[in-house]
Amino acid sequence: NDSDVNKDEL
Amino acid sequence: MNIFRLVGDLSHLLAIFVLLLKIWKSRSCAGVSGKSQILFALVFITRYLDLFTNFISVYNSLMKVIFIASTVATVYLMYIKFKATYDSNHDTFRIEFLVVPVGGLAFLVNHDFTPLEILWTFSIYLESVAILPQLFMISKTGEAETITSHYLFALGSYRALYLLNWIYRYYFEGYFDLIAVVAGCVQTILYCDFFYLYITKVMWGKKLSLPA
């Protein structure tokens, strides 16, 4: 799921 | 990082500093919604809780610190330093009608039922409606100072540029976050009416006044 993707956006 | 996201972040930074300078220089927050600024402060605080635990890049950490500090500073100027100029009679939007439903939705619709993820989701949903008190205030006063309309144009443009960023990332990186995209669309749509007025009026040197 998306939460694993590092939240690299502001 | 891509050009859309970079220009979007810079547009966001510009908006925040245009507002901060307007209040600081004119020593007045007339026409500015303090409630929207409180919501923006809440958006950044709940979104950047990972500031110390999840290092992405110097740019990312630096911008997070600047966004939180400048928005808190704006709230401070509005409610403490220049409180006398705060137009509470026109800044009457009930923000609990935004925070409560958004909080509930963040619990129901999210990517991961963990505190940090729910707070991030809350922040994304809240940001999409955080400008409503400001737009509501302008509709009540019937007009906005030119500098305030530039602030709104830069602020609205930032998320519109993020939509382009997400299109770019979808095609070139296969990255897609439905929650961020849907909230970003709602947020940008809320500015459409203002964008129309801004482009047809402010761009031609007229004052932004809503049709009575």
HADDOCK unambig.tbl for C-alpha pairs under 7 A between the chains (distance, minus, plus):
assign (segid A and resid 1 and name CA) (segid B and resid 111 and name CA) 6.43 0.50 0.50
assign (segid A and resid 2 and name CA) (segid B and resid 111 and name CA) 6.23 0.50 0.50
assign (segid A and resid 2 and name CA) (segid B and resid 177 and name CA) 6.60 0.50 0.50
assign (segid A and resid 3 and name CA) (segid B and resid 111 and name CA) 5.87 0.50 0.50
assign (segid A and resid 3 and name CA) (segid B and resid 112 and name CA) 6.33 0.50 0.50
assign (segid A and resid 3 and name CA) (segid B and resid 117 and name CA) 6.99 0.50 0.50
assign (segid A and resid 8 and name CA) (segid B and resid 56 and name CA) 6.26 0.50 0.50
assign (segid A and resid 10 and name CA) (segid B and resid 60 and name CA) 6.90 0.50 0.50
